[in-house]
């Protein structure tokens, strides 16, 4: 099981820390699987530096979505995608 460090912007950090947000959307430019740990280090885009705050989250599920997976690439590019948490 891997430990993966990634930057996270303050607004997303706050939502994760409060427990309101229970998911993360990321570019699939790294390998991640169930059982891995994401260490999300708060990054301030205005100062271009880390704030020192971080959160560790255990990965319980990963779904890789490809833009044209369901033949809707054009519509996705025009309208975007929702991520709906239950």
Buried (B, 14 or more C-beta within 10 A) or exposed (E): EEEBEEEBEBEBBBBBBEEEBEEBEEEEEEEBEEEBBBEBBBBBEEEEEEEEBEEEBEBEEEEEEEEEEEEEEEEBEEEEEEEEEE
